[in-house]
Amino acid sequence: MEDIKPFEPLWIFRKNIKYLRKQNGLTQKQLATLLGVSEQTIYNWEREDSPDVKGSPTLKTIFKLREIFSVSLDDLFLTDLWNNL
């Protein structure tokens, strides 16, 4: 198995959230409402160029995302869904 670099799962997460949100026809505002976070929070999560981990979602929010998009935790953080689906 290939080694995962530090922060690579966060980068994958950022791309996957944007991909899943668009595939489900949701705006950033709609997803924010479903999760109980701000639209700015969703924007920050989707920023691929940001190394900031302070703005990462809480565990509770990650589980909500998993439920909303019907994906596993591995799918959210380790699988490049934008290439595999």
PyMOL Python script that loads the backbone (N, CA, C, O; Angstrom):
from pymol import cmd

cmd.read_pdbstr("""\
ATOM      1  N   MET A   1       0.838  -1.180   0.000  1.00  0.00           N
ATOM      2  CA  MET A   1       0.000   0.000   0.000  1.00  0.00           C
ATOM      3  C   MET A   1       0.885   1.246   0.000  1.00  0.00           C
ATOM      4  O   MET A   1       1.908   1.294   0.683  1.00  0.00           O
ATOM      5  N   GLU A   2       0.488   2.220  -0.752  1.00  0.00           N
ATOM      6  CA  GLU A   2       1.248   3.456  -0.862  1.00  0.00           C
ATOM      7  C   GLU A   2       1.151   4.268   0.433  1.00  0.00           C
ATOM      8  O   GLU A   2       0.078   4.373   1.027  1.00  0.00           O
ATOM      9  N   ASP A   3       2.283   4.840   0.866  1.00  0.00           N
ATOM     10  CA  ASP A   3       2.269   5.685   2.057  1.00  0.00           C
ATOM     11  C   ASP A   3       1.506   6.967   1.774  1.00  0.00           C
ATOM     12  O   ASP A   3       1.618   7.549   0.695  1.00  0.00           O
ATOM     13  N   ILE A   4       0.728   7.399   2.758  1.00  0.00           N
ATOM     14  CA  ILE A   4      -0.015   8.649   2.639  1.00  0.00           C
ATOM     15  C   ILE A   4       0.804   9.743   3.299  1.00  0.00           C
ATOM     16  O   ILE A   4       1.232   9.598   4.444  1.00  0.00           O
ATOM     17  N   LYS A   5       1.023  10.830   2.587  1.00  0.00           N
ATOM     18  CA  LYS A   5       1.795  11.945   3.109  1.00  0.00           C
ATOM     19  C   LYS A   5       0.975  12.712   4.147  1.00  0.00           C
ATOM     20  O   LYS A   5      -0.256  12.678   4.115  1.00  0.00           O
ATOM     21  N   PRO A   6       1.660  13.409   5.073  1.00  0.00           N
ATOM     22  CA  PRO A   6       0.915  14.232   6.037  1.00  0.00           C
ATOM     23  C   PRO A   6       0.012  15.215   5.308  1.00  0.00           C
ATOM     24  O   PRO A   6       0.412  15.832   4.321  1.00  0.00           O
ATOM     25  N   PHE A   7      -1.176  15.348   5.796  1.00  0.00           N
ATOM     26  CA  PHE A   7      -2.193  16.261   5.280  1.00  0.00           C
ATOM     27  C   PHE A   7      -2.802  15.813   3.957  1.00  0.00           C
ATOM     28  O   PHE A   7      -3.728  16.462   3.469  1.00  0.00           O
ATOM     29  N   GLU A   8      -2.317  14.731   3.362  1.00  0.00           N
ATOM     30  CA  GLU A   8      -2.925  14.258   2.117  1.00  0.00           C
ATOM     31  C   GLU A   8      -4.390  13.888   2.321  1.00  0.00           C
ATOM     32  O   GLU A   8      -5.211  14.233   1.471  1.00  0.00           O
ATOM     33  N   PRO A   9      -4.761  13.200   3.405  1.00  0.00           N
ATOM     34  CA  PRO A   9      -6.187  12.910   3.604  1.00  0.00           C
ATOM     35  C   PRO A   9      -7.038  14.179   3.678  1.00  0.00           C
ATOM     36  O   PRO A   9      -8.187  14.186   3.234  1.00  0.00           O
ATOM     37  N   LEU A  10      -6.475  15.250   4.238  1.00  0.00           N
ATOM     38  CA  LEU A  10      -7.213  16.513   4.296  1.00  0.00           C
ATOM     39  C   LEU A  10      -7.413  17.076   2.892  1.00  0.00           C
ATOM     40  O   LEU A  10      -8.486  17.591   2.578  1.00  0.00           O
ATOM     41  N   TRP A  11      -6.396  16.981   2.053  1.00  0.00           N
ATOM     42  CA  TRP A  11      -6.510  17.451   0.668  1.00  0.00           C
ATOM     43  C   TRP A  11      -7.558  16.621  -0.075  1.00  0.00           C
ATOM     44  O   TRP A  11      -8.379  17.174  -0.808  1.00  0.00           O
ATOM     45  N   ILE A  12      -7.535  15.313   0.107  1.00  0.00           N
ATOM     46  CA  ILE A  12      -8.530  14.433  -0.517  1.00  0.00           C
ATOM     47  C   ILE A  12      -9.925  14.794  -0.015  1.00  0.00           C
ATOM     48  O   ILE A  12     -10.871  14.871  -0.798  1.00  0.00           O
ATOM     49  N   PHE A  13     -10.050  15.016   1.297  1.00  0.00           N
ATOM     50  CA  PHE A  13     -11.331  15.406   1.878  1.00  0.00           C
ATOM     51  C   PHE A  13     -11.861  16.668   1.215  1.00  0.00           C
ATOM     52  O   PHE A  13     -13.035  16.729   0.852  1.00  0.00           O
ATOM     53  N   ARG A  14     -11.016  17.666   1.056  1.00  0.00           N
ATOM     54  CA  ARG A  14     -11.435  18.936   0.452  1.00  0.00           C
ATOM     55  C   ARG A  14     -12.000  18.708  -0.957  1.00  0.00           C
ATOM     56  O   ARG A  14     -13.056  19.238  -1.304  1.00  0.00           O
ATOM     57  N   LYS A  15     -11.297  17.929  -1.746  1.00  0.00           N
ATOM     58  CA  LYS A  15     -11.768  17.653  -3.118  1.00  0.00           C
ATOM     59  C   LYS A  15     -13.047  16.830  -3.102  1.00  0.00           C
ATOM     60  O   LYS A  15     -13.954  17.076  -3.897  1.00  0.00           O
ATOM     61  N   ASN A  16     -13.124  15.853  -2.201  1.00  0.00           N
ATOM     62  CA  ASN A  16     -14.303  14.988  -2.135  1.00  0.00           C
ATOM     63  C   ASN A  16     -15.547  15.748  -1.692  1.00  0.00           C
ATOM     64  O   ASN A  16     -16.629  15.520  -2.233  1.00  0.00           O
ATOM     65  N   ILE A  17     -15.415  16.637  -0.727  1.00  0.00           N
ATOM     66  CA  ILE A  17     -16.571  17.400  -0.264  1.00  0.00           C
ATOM     67  C   ILE A  17     -17.134  18.232  -1.409  1.00  0.00           C
ATOM     68  O   ILE A  17     -18.346  18.257  -1.625  1.00  0.00           O
ATOM     69  N   LYS A  18     -16.284  18.891  -2.120  1.00  0.00           N
ATOM     70  CA  LYS A  18     -16.738  19.713  -3.257  1.00  0.00           C
ATOM     71  C   LYS A  18     -17.400  18.833  -4.317  1.00  0.00           C
ATOM     72  O   LYS A  18     -18.464  19.168  -4.836  1.00  0.00           O
ATOM     73  N   TYR A  19     -16.768  17.719  -4.628  1.00  0.00           N
ATOM     74  CA  TYR A  19     -17.310  16.795  -5.627  1.00  0.00           C
ATOM     75  C   TYR A  19     -18.669  16.256  -5.192  1.00  0.00           C
ATOM     76  O   TYR A  19     -19.627  16.286  -5.965  1.00  0.00           O
ATOM     77  N   LEU A  20     -18.756  15.764  -3.957  1.00  0.00           N
ATOM     78  CA  LEU A  20     -19.997  15.176  -3.462  1.00  0.00           C
ATOM     79  C   LEU A  20     -21.118  16.215  -3.371  1.00  0.00           C
ATOM     80  O   LEU A  20     -22.272  15.931  -3.692  1.00  0.00           O
ATOM     81  N   ARG A  21     -20.762  17.408  -2.932  1.00  0.00           N
ATOM     82  CA  ARG A  21     -21.761  18.475  -2.836  1.00  0.00           C
ATOM     83  C   ARG A  21     -22.357  18.773  -4.208  1.00  0.00           C
ATOM     84  O   ARG A  21     -23.575  18.883  -4.352  1.00  0.00           O
ATOM     85  N   LYS A  22     -21.501  18.900  -5.205  1.00  0.00           N
ATOM     86  CA  LYS A  22     -21.976  19.199  -6.565  1.00  0.00           C
ATOM     87  C   LYS A  22     -22.753  18.027  -7.150  1.00  0.00           C
ATOM     88  O   LYS A  22     -23.765  18.233  -7.819  1.00  0.00           O
ATOM     89  N   GLN A  23     -22.295  16.798  -6.908  1.00  0.00           N
ATOM     90  CA  GLN A  23     -22.992  15.614  -7.421  1.00  0.00           C
ATOM     91  C   GLN A  23     -24.401  15.487  -6.828  1.00  0.00           C
ATOM     92  O   GLN A  23     -25.298  14.918  -7.449  1.00  0.00           O
ATOM     93  N   ASN A  24     -24.575  16.021  -5.633  1.00  0.00           N
ATOM     94  CA  ASN A  24     -25.871  15.971  -4.968  1.00  0.00           C
ATOM     95  C   ASN A  24     -26.688  17.239  -5.182  1.00  0.00           C
ATOM     96  O   ASN A  24     -27.740  17.415  -4.567  1.00  0.00           O
ATOM     97  N   GLY A  25     -26.207  18.120  -6.050  1.00  0.00           N
ATOM     98  CA  GLY A  25     -26.939  19.330  -6.400  1.00  0.00           C
ATOM     99  C   GLY A  25     -27.103  20.315  -5.257  1.00  0.00           C
ATOM    100  O   GLY A  25     -28.103  21.029  -5.188  1.00  0.00           O
ATOM    101  N   LEU A  26     -26.126  20.358  -4.362  1.00  0.00           N
ATOM    102  CA  LEU A  26     -26.195  21.261  -3.217  1.00  0.00           C
ATOM    103  C   LEU A  26     -25.268  22.455  -3.404  1.00  0.00           C
ATOM    104  O   LEU A  26     -24.163  22.322  -3.930  1.00  0.00           O
ATOM    105  N   THR A  27     -25.725  23.606  -2.971  1.00  0.00           N
ATOM    106  CA  THR A  27     -24.855  24.772  -2.918  1.00  0.00           C
ATOM    107  C   THR A  27     -24.079  24.715  -1.609  1.00  0.00           C
ATOM    108  O   THR A  27     -24.398  23.923  -0.722  1.00  0.00           O
ATOM    109  N   GLN A  28     -23.069  25.551  -1.496  1.00  0.00           N
ATOM    110  CA  GLN A  28     -22.333  25.625  -0.238  1.00  0.00           C
ATOM    111  C   GLN A  28     -23.271  26.046   0.889  1.00  0.00           C
ATOM    112  O   GLN A  28     -23.170  25.535   2.004  1.00  0.00           O
ATOM    113  N   LYS A  29     -24.169  26.961   0.607  1.00  0.00           N
ATOM    114  CA  LYS A  29     -25.114  27.435   1.620  1.00  0.00           C
ATOM    115  C   LYS A  29     -26.052  26.312   2.073  1.00  0.00           C
ATOM    116  O   LYS A  29     -26.326  26.173   3.265  1.00  0.00           O
ATOM    117  N   GLN A  30     -26.541  25.515   1.125  1.00  0.00           N
ATOM    118  CA  GLN A  30     -27.440  24.412   1.473  1.00  0.00           C
ATOM    119  C   GLN A  30     -26.731  23.372   2.336  1.00  0.00           C
ATOM    120  O   GLN A  30     -27.290  22.895   3.324  1.00  0.00           O
ATOM    121  N   LEU A  31     -25.505  23.021   1.964  1.00  0.00           N
ATOM    122  CA  LEU A  31     -24.750  22.053   2.757  1.00  0.00           C
ATOM    123  C   LEU A  31     -24.460  22.624   4.141  1.00  0.00           C
ATOM    124  O   LEU A  31     -24.554  21.910   5.139  1.00  0.00           O
ATOM    125  N   ALA A  32     -24.113  23.887   4.205  1.00  0.00           N
ATOM    126  CA  ALA A  32     -23.854  24.531   5.492  1.00  0.00           C
ATOM    127  C   ALA A  32     -25.084  24.449   6.394  1.00  0.00           C
ATOM    128  O   ALA A  32     -24.967  24.175   7.588  1.00  0.00           O
ATOM    129  N   THR A  33     -26.251  24.685   5.823  1.00  0.00           N
ATOM    130  CA  THR A  33     -27.492  24.619   6.592  1.00  0.00           C
ATOM    131  C   THR A  33     -27.730  23.208   7.118  1.00  0.00           C
ATOM    132  O   THR A  33     -28.105  23.031   8.277  1.00  0.00           O
ATOM    133  N   LEU A  34     -27.516  22.210   6.277  1.00  0.00           N
ATOM    134  CA  LEU A  34     -27.694  20.819   6.704  1.00  0.00           C
ATOM    135  C   LEU A  34     -26.762  20.442   7.856  1.00  0.00           C
ATOM    136  O   LEU A  34     -27.111  19.637   8.719  1.00  0.00           O
ATOM    137  N   LEU A  35     -25.578  21.038   7.850  1.00  0.00           N
ATOM    138  CA  LEU A  35     -24.567  20.691   8.849  1.00  0.00           C
ATOM    139  C   LEU A  35     -24.585  21.610  10.066  1.00  0.00           C
ATOM    140  O   LEU A  35     -23.975  21.303  11.091  1.00  0.00           O
ATOM    141  N   GLY A  36     -25.280  22.728   9.952  1.00  0.00           N
ATOM    142  CA  GLY A  36     -25.289  23.685  11.054  1.00  0.00           C
ATOM    143  C   GLY A  36     -23.994  24.468  11.180  1.00  0.00           C
ATOM    144  O   GLY A  36     -23.573  24.825  12.280  1.00  0.00           O
ATOM    145  N   VAL A  37     -23.363  24.731  10.033  1.00  0.00           N
ATOM    146  CA  VAL A  37     -22.140  25.536   9.997  1.00  0.00           C
ATOM    147  C   VAL A  37     -22.359  26.694   9.044  1.00  0.00           C
ATOM    148  O   VAL A  37     -23.400  26.769   8.393  1.00  0.00           O
ATOM    149  N   SER A  38     -21.400  27.594   8.952  1.00  0.00           N
ATOM    150  CA  SER A  38     -21.536  28.739   8.055  1.00  0.00           C
ATOM    151  C   SER A  38     -21.136  28.368   6.625  1.00  0.00           C
ATOM    152  O   SER A  38     -20.401  27.408   6.394  1.00  0.00           O
ATOM    153  N   GLU A  39     -21.634  29.144   5.691  1.00  0.00           N
ATOM    154  CA  GLU A  39     -21.253  28.964   4.289  1.00  0.00           C
ATOM    155  C   GLU A  39     -19.745  29.168   4.130  1.00  0.00           C
ATOM    156  O   GLU A  39     -19.109  28.492   3.321  1.00  0.00           O
ATOM    157  N   GLN A  40     -19.174  30.094   4.897  1.00  0.00           N
ATOM    158  CA  GLN A  40     -17.730  30.342   4.862  1.00  0.00           C
ATOM    159  C   GLN A  40     -16.949  29.090   5.280  1.00  0.00           C
ATOM    160  O   GLN A  40     -15.868  28.822   4.755  1.00  0.00           O
ATOM    161  N   THR A  41     -17.498  28.338   6.215  1.00  0.00           N
ATOM    162  CA  THR A  41     -16.855  27.100   6.665  1.00  0.00           C
ATOM    163  C   THR A  41     -16.764  26.104   5.510  1.00  0.00           C
ATOM    164  O   THR A  41     -15.719  25.490   5.294  1.00  0.00           O
ATOM    165  N   ILE A  42     -17.860  25.946   4.770  1.00  0.00           N
ATOM    166  CA  ILE A  42     -17.850  25.031   3.620  1.00  0.00           C
ATOM    167  C   ILE A  42     -16.837  25.517   2.592  1.00  0.00           C
ATOM    168  O   ILE A  42     -16.067  24.722   2.053  1.00  0.00           O
ATOM    169  N   TYR A  43     -16.834  26.803   2.321  1.00  0.00           N
ATOM    170  CA  TYR A  43     -15.871  27.391   1.383  1.00  0.00           C
ATOM    171  C   TYR A  43     -14.440  27.049   1.815  1.00  0.00           C
ATOM    172  O   TYR A  43     -13.614  26.638   1.001  1.00  0.00           O
ATOM    173  N   ASN A  44     -14.164  27.228   3.114  1.00  0.00           N
ATOM    174  CA  ASN A  44     -12.813  26.949   3.615  1.00  0.00           C
ATOM    175  C   ASN A  44     -12.455  25.475   3.494  1.00  0.00           C
ATOM    176  O   ASN A  44     -11.319  25.142   3.158  1.00  0.00           O
ATOM    177  N   TRP A  45     -13.410  24.588   3.764  1.00  0.00           N
ATOM    178  CA  TRP A  45     -13.139  23.157   3.616  1.00  0.00           C
ATOM    179  C   TRP A  45     -12.786  22.799   2.186  1.00  0.00           C
ATOM    180  O   TRP A  45     -11.944  21.934   1.947  1.00  0.00           O
ATOM    181  N   GLU A  46     -13.426  23.460   1.237  1.00  0.00           N
ATOM    182  CA  GLU A  46     -13.240  23.119  -0.176  1.00  0.00           C
ATOM    183  C   GLU A  46     -12.008  23.766  -0.799  1.00  0.00           C
ATOM    184  O   GLU A  46     -11.659  23.455  -1.938  1.00  0.00           O
ATOM    185  N   ARG A  47     -11.359  24.643  -0.084  1.00  0.00           N
ATOM    186  CA  ARG A  47     -10.165  25.318  -0.625  1.00  0.00           C
ATOM    187  C   ARG A  47      -9.000  24.346  -0.674  1.00  0.00           C
ATOM    188  O   ARG A  47      -8.438  23.991   0.363  1.00  0.00           O
ATOM    189  N   GLU A  48      -8.639  23.921  -1.858  1.00  0.00           N
ATOM    190  CA  GLU A  48      -7.563  22.943  -2.029  1.00  0.00           C
ATOM    191  C   GLU A  48      -6.192  23.530  -1.739  1.00  0.00           C
ATOM    192  O   GLU A  48      -5.255  22.790  -1.437  1.00  0.00           O
ATOM    193  N   ASP A  49      -6.061  24.838  -1.826  1.00  0.00           N
ATOM    194  CA  ASP A  49      -4.749  25.469  -1.651  1.00  0.00           C
ATOM    195  C   ASP A  49      -4.445  25.819  -0.199  1.00  0.00           C
ATOM    196  O   ASP A  49      -3.379  26.360   0.098  1.00  0.00           O
ATOM    197  N   SER A  50      -5.367  25.518   0.702  1.00  0.00           N
ATOM    198  CA  SER A  50      -5.184  25.889   2.106  1.00  0.00           C
ATOM    199  C   SER A  50      -4.623  24.723   2.915  1.00  0.00           C
ATOM    200  O   SER A  50      -5.235  23.656   2.978  1.00  0.00           O
ATOM    201  N   PRO A  51      -3.451  24.926   3.539  1.00  0.00           N
ATOM    202  CA  PRO A  51      -2.896  23.879   4.397  1.00  0.00           C
ATOM    203  C   PRO A  51      -3.465  23.942   5.816  1.00  0.00           C
ATOM    204  O   PRO A  51      -3.069  23.156   6.677  1.00  0.00           O
ATOM    205  N   ASP A  52      -4.385  24.864   6.061  1.00  0.00           N
ATOM    206  CA  ASP A  52      -4.924  25.098   7.398  1.00  0.00           C
ATOM    207  C   ASP A  52      -5.746  23.913   7.881  1.00  0.00           C
ATOM    208  O   ASP A  52      -6.755  23.561   7.270  1.00  0.00           O
ATOM    209  N   VAL A  53      -5.319  23.305   8.968  1.00  0.00           N
ATOM    210  CA  VAL A  53      -6.080  22.203   9.536  1.00  0.00           C
ATOM    211  C   VAL A  53      -6.953  22.669  10.697  1.00  0.00           C
ATOM    212  O   VAL A  53      -7.786  21.911  11.193  1.00  0.00           O
ATOM    213  N   LYS A  54      -6.763  23.917  11.131  1.00  0.00           N
ATOM    214  CA  LYS A  54      -7.569  24.447  12.229  1.00  0.00           C
ATOM    215  C   LYS A  54      -9.042  24.527  11.843  1.00  0.00           C
ATOM    216  O   LYS A  54      -9.916  24.399  12.700  1.00  0.00           O
ATOM    217  N   GLY A  55      -9.317  24.737  10.574  1.00  0.00           N
ATOM    218  CA  GLY A  55     -10.693  24.856  10.113  1.00  0.00           C
ATOM    219  C   GLY A  55     -11.307  23.529   9.709  1.00  0.00           C
ATOM    220  O   GLY A  55     -12.352  23.497   9.060  1.00  0.00           O
ATOM    221  N   SER A  56     -10.671  22.445  10.085  1.00  0.00           N
ATOM    222  CA  SER A  56     -11.179  21.123   9.722  1.00  0.00           C
ATOM    223  C   SER A  56     -12.466  20.822  10.494  1.00  0.00           C
ATOM    224  O   SER A  56     -12.674  21.345  11.589  1.00  0.00           O
ATOM    225  N   PRO A  57     -13.326  19.978   9.919  1.00  0.00           N
ATOM    226  CA  PRO A  57     -14.598  19.675  10.579  1.00  0.00           C
ATOM    227  C   PRO A  57     -14.413  18.844  11.846  1.00  0.00           C
ATOM    228  O   PRO A  57     -13.431  18.118  11.998  1.00  0.00           O
ATOM    229  N   THR A  58     -15.376  18.969  12.743  1.00  0.00           N
ATOM    230  CA  THR A  58     -15.369  18.160  13.958  1.00  0.00           C
ATOM    231  C   THR A  58     -15.757  16.729  13.597  1.00  0.00           C
ATOM    232  O   THR A  58     -16.270  16.470  12.509  1.00  0.00           O
ATOM    233  N   LEU A  59     -15.513  15.824  14.502  1.00  0.00           N
ATOM    234  CA  LEU A  59     -15.883  14.433  14.278  1.00  0.00           C
ATOM    235  C   LEU A  59     -17.394  14.303  14.073  1.00  0.00           C
ATOM    236  O   LEU A  59     -17.845  13.540  13.218  1.00  0.00           O
ATOM    237  N   LYS A  60     -18.165  15.042  14.852  1.00  0.00           N
ATOM    238  CA  LYS A  60     -19.623  15.029  14.716  1.00  0.00           C
ATOM    239  C   LYS A  60     -20.041  15.468  13.314  1.00  0.00           C
ATOM    240  O   LYS A  60     -20.936  14.874  12.713  1.00  0.00           O
ATOM    241  N   THR A  61     -19.396  16.500  12.803  1.00  0.00           N
ATOM    242  CA  THR A  61     -19.710  16.999  11.458  1.00  0.00           C
ATOM    243  C   THR A  61     -19.288  15.998  10.389  1.00  0.00           C
ATOM    244  O   THR A  61     -19.982  15.831   9.386  1.00  0.00           O
ATOM    245  N   ILE A  62     -18.166  15.342  10.595  1.00  0.00           N
ATOM    246  CA  ILE A  62     -17.703  14.330   9.637  1.00  0.00           C
ATOM    247  C   ILE A  62     -18.730  13.204   9.537  1.00  0.00           C
ATOM    248  O   ILE A  62     -19.022  12.726   8.441  1.00  0.00           O
ATOM    249  N   PHE A  63     -19.272  12.785  10.663  1.00  0.00           N
ATOM    250  CA  PHE A  63     -20.286  11.728  10.626  1.00  0.00           C
ATOM    251  C   PHE A  63     -21.575  12.204   9.960  1.00  0.00           C
ATOM    252  O   PHE A  63     -22.254  11.420   9.297  1.00  0.00           O
ATOM    253  N   LYS A  64     -21.916  13.478  10.129  1.00  0.00           N
ATOM    254  CA  LYS A  64     -23.073  14.033   9.422  1.00  0.00           C
ATOM    255  C   LYS A  64     -22.835  14.022   7.913  1.00  0.00           C
ATOM    256  O   LYS A  64     -23.729  13.679   7.139  1.00  0.00           O
ATOM    257  N   LEU A  65     -21.636  14.397   7.506  1.00  0.00           N
ATOM    258  CA  LEU A  65     -21.294  14.382   6.079  1.00  0.00           C
ATOM    259  C   LEU A  65     -21.414  12.972   5.524  1.00  0.00           C
ATOM    260  O   LEU A  65     -21.935  12.765   4.428  1.00  0.00           O
ATOM    261  N   ARG A  66     -20.930  12.013   6.287  1.00  0.00           N
ATOM    262  CA  ARG A  66     -21.001  10.611   5.877  1.00  0.00           C
ATOM    263  C   ARG A  66     -22.444  10.199   5.644  1.00  0.00           C
ATOM    264  O   ARG A  66     -22.749   9.509   4.671  1.00  0.00           O
ATOM    265  N   GLU A  67     -23.331  10.620   6.535  1.00  0.00           N
ATOM    266  CA  GLU A  67     -24.752  10.293   6.400  1.00  0.00           C
ATOM    267  C   GLU A  67     -25.393  11.025   5.216  1.00  0.00           C
ATOM    268  O   GLU A  67     -26.133  10.420   4.439  1.00  0.00           O
ATOM    269  N   ILE A  68     -25.114  12.302   5.081  1.00  0.00           N
ATOM    270  CA  ILE A  68     -25.708  13.101   4.000  1.00  0.00           C
ATOM    271  C   ILE A  68     -25.345  12.523   2.638  1.00  0.00           C
ATOM    272  O   ILE A  68     -26.196  12.419   1.755  1.00  0.00           O
ATOM    273  N   PHE A  69     -24.080  12.148   2.471  1.00  0.00           N
ATOM    274  CA  PHE A  69     -23.608  11.681   1.166  1.00  0.00           C
ATOM    275  C   PHE A  69     -23.578  10.156   1.033  1.00  0.00           C
ATOM    276  O   PHE A  69     -23.218   9.639  -0.025  1.00  0.00           O
ATOM    277  N   SER A  70     -23.947   9.440   2.079  1.00  0.00           N
ATOM    278  CA  SER A  70     -23.948   7.964   2.070  1.00  0.00           C
ATOM    279  C   SER A  70     -22.607   7.394   1.614  1.00  0.00           C
ATOM    280  O   SER A  70     -22.540   6.572   0.701  1.00  0.00           O
ATOM    281  N   VAL A  71     -21.549   7.849   2.269  1.00  0.00           N
ATOM    282  CA  VAL A  71     -20.198   7.369   1.973  1.00  0.00           C
ATOM    283  C   VAL A  71     -19.522   6.951   3.275  1.00  0.00           C
ATOM    284  O   VAL A  71     -19.975   7.299   4.365  1.00  0.00           O
ATOM    285  N   SER A  72     -18.447   6.210   3.143  1.00  0.00           N
ATOM    286  CA  SER A  72     -17.684   5.778   4.322  1.00  0.00           C
ATOM    287  C   SER A  72     -16.655   6.844   4.696  1.00  0.00           C
ATOM    288  O   SER A  72     -16.400   7.778   3.936  1.00  0.00           O
ATOM    289  N   LEU A  73     -16.080   6.685   5.864  1.00  0.00           N
ATOM    290  CA  LEU A  73     -15.001   7.586   6.264  1.00  0.00           C
ATOM    291  C   LEU A  73     -13.805   7.444   5.326  1.00  0.00           C
ATOM    292  O   LEU A  73     -13.156   8.431   4.980  1.00  0.00           O
ATOM    293  N   ASP A  74     -13.520   6.209   4.921  1.00  0.00           N
ATOM    294  CA  ASP A  74     -12.441   5.997   3.949  1.00  0.00           C
ATOM    295  C   ASP A  74     -12.726   6.748   2.655  1.00  0.00           C
ATOM    296  O   ASP A  74     -11.828   7.352   2.068  1.00  0.00           O
ATOM    297  N   ASP A  75     -13.984   6.706   2.214  1.00  0.00           N
ATOM    298  CA  ASP A  75     -14.341   7.440   1.001  1.00  0.00           C
ATOM    299  C   ASP A  75     -14.075   8.933   1.167  1.00  0.00           C
ATOM    300  O   ASP A  75     -13.557   9.573   0.253  1.00  0.00           O
ATOM    301  N   LEU A  76     -14.420   9.485   2.308  1.00  0.00           N
ATOM    302  CA  LEU A  76     -14.248  10.917   2.528  1.00  0.00           C
ATOM    303  C   LEU A  76     -12.788  11.343   2.557  1.00  0.00           C
ATOM    304  O   LEU A  76     -12.436  12.396   2.025  1.00  0.00           O
ATOM    305  N   PHE A  77     -11.933  10.527   3.176  1.00  0.00           N
ATOM    306  CA  PHE A  77     -10.562  10.963   3.421  1.00  0.00           C
ATOM    307  C   PHE A  77      -9.474  10.245   2.633  1.00  0.00           C
ATOM    308  O   PHE A  77      -8.356  10.750   2.535  1.00  0.00           O
ATOM    309  N   LEU A  78      -9.774   9.086   2.074  1.00  0.00           N
ATOM    310  CA  LEU A  78      -8.697   8.294   1.449  1.00  0.00           C
ATOM    311  C   LEU A  78      -8.937   7.943  -0.016  1.00  0.00           C
ATOM    312  O   LEU A  78      -8.022   7.471  -0.691  1.00  0.00           O
ATOM    313  N   THR A  79     -10.135   8.161  -0.513  1.00  0.00           N
ATOM    314  CA  THR A  79     -10.467   7.764  -1.884  1.00  0.00           C
ATOM    315  C   THR A  79     -10.704   8.988  -2.737  1.00  0.00           C
ATOM    316  O   THR A  79     -11.454   9.887  -2.358  1.00  0.00           O
ATOM    317  N   ASP A  80     -10.060   9.021  -3.895  1.00  0.00           N
ATOM    318  CA  ASP A  80     -10.308  10.155  -4.802  1.00  0.00           C
ATOM    319  C   ASP A  80     -11.596   9.898  -5.569  1.00  0.00           C
ATOM    320  O   ASP A  80     -11.576   9.411  -6.700  1.00  0.00           O
ATOM    321  N   LEU A  81     -12.703  10.228  -4.943  1.00  0.00           N
ATOM    322  CA  LEU A  81     -14.023   9.969  -5.517  1.00  0.00           C
ATOM    323  C   LEU A  81     -14.226  10.656  -6.855  1.00  0.00           C
ATOM    324  O   LEU A  81     -14.912  10.122  -7.727  1.00  0.00           O
ATOM    325  N   TRP A  82     -13.649  11.812  -7.025  1.00  0.00           N
ATOM    326  CA  TRP A  82     -13.810  12.565  -8.274  1.00  0.00           C
ATOM    327  C   TRP A  82     -13.226  11.810  -9.458  1.00  0.00           C
ATOM    328  O   TRP A  82     -13.574  12.112 -10.599  1.00  0.00           O
ATOM    329  N   ASN A  83     -12.347  10.835  -9.226  1.00  0.00           N
ATOM    330  CA  ASN A  83     -11.795  10.018 -10.311  1.00  0.00           C
ATOM    331  C   ASN A  83     -12.365   8.614 -10.372  1.00  0.00           C
ATOM    332  O   ASN A  83     -12.273   7.954 -11.407  1.00  0.00           O
ATOM    333  N   ASN A  84     -12.958   8.143  -9.267  1.00  0.00           N
ATOM    334  CA  ASN A  84     -13.353   6.748  -9.170  1.00  0.00           C
ATOM    335  C   ASN A  84     -14.831   6.480  -9.382  1.00  0.00           C
ATOM    336  O   ASN A  84     -15.214   5.324  -9.562  1.00  0.00           O
ATOM    337  N   LEU A  85     -15.663   7.486  -9.369  1.00  0.00           N
ATOM    338  CA  LEU A  85     -17.094   7.244  -9.530  1.00  0.00           C
ATOM    339  C   LEU A  85     -17.539   7.538 -10.945  1.00  0.00           C
ATOM    340  O   LEU A  85     -18.718   7.390 -11.265  1.00  0.00           O
TER     341      LEU A  85
END
""", "prot")
cmd.dss("prot")
cmd.show_as("cartoon", "prot")
cmd.util.cbc("prot")
cmd.orient("prot")
